[in-house]
Each structure stands twice: as C-alpha cells, then as structure tokens.
C-alpha cells in the first residue's frame, strides 16, 4: 500500500485520537486523497532533526470542519502501526511511502503476573480523569477500554510530556510491562 505521509511531532498509537489543523495546500490534498478510499494516511513522528522514524501510524479521518480562509481541522484516529519504505516526494512536497503492518501493542502477549495491578489501576483511573475533559473522548468515556492495559499504556505515552525519541523507544520496547512500569512511575510522582 502506498500512502501519503504527514510528518509532525505528534505521537499517536492505535486507538488514539487527535485533531489536526490543515493549512498547507499539500496537506489539503492529502486529506482529499485519504478520504475517498478510506485508507487514510500515515502520521510520522518527527525526530529532533526533523527526520522521522521508520515505524509510524496509519490514521483515518472521522470528522472535519472548515475554518476561516478555507483551512480545515480534521479529527483522526490511529488504526495501526506501519513500517515505511520506498519514499517518494510529489512536486508540491507531499511525501508518500510504501507501508506494511507492524505488530501493535494490543497484539502482543503479556502474562498477567508481569503487571503490577495496583500500578495499572492507578494508571487506568488517572487516565479516565484526564480523558473526561478531553474533547475527542469525553462523549463516550464509558465505552472506552480502561481495563485494557495496552490501550491505557498507549494513551499515556501519547499524553505524557516526554521527548518524542523517548516515546518512540517506549512504544517499541520489547517489554510492555517495562513501559507500563515507566508510565506508572511518572503518574505516581
């Protein structure tokens, strides 16, 4: 699959939502290309040097609004992690790449004994408090999977004010238990 890329310092994992403001013509074109086929586009986390990581996130647009001067805001939801290869650049600077699925956190196996239940309960309850006031989640807060350790950990990695390189490393760490412990330590402090 060959999809358009949107490099941003925005970190999003499967199940996560965010709102983007679309101003540049090339990204307005990205939205028009992503909408009809419903495959979406790829949100690429930028590094400190304005490059981006090879593992990114395919997202879909679920709502949009026109704002002044014909700009858009779009609400997107992350669908899956993807690996990028075979990059191309259009005349207007819009990037594309071949994408293939990458294993999501929710697909990884974790033994229950690897999770500290008190830490997880704290992380889950604190996340619920945060998302109650989040405009993209607040309408359906009771339907959100706060009992799912992978989903809770992913939302915290999106929300925590830590540097993008560290978020990327934690999201791709071989042990979700270690990542969950890191998140819980930050929340507890």
Order of alpha helices (4+ residues) and beta strands (2+ residues): beta-beta-alpha-beta-beta-beta-beta-alpha-alpha-alpha-alpha
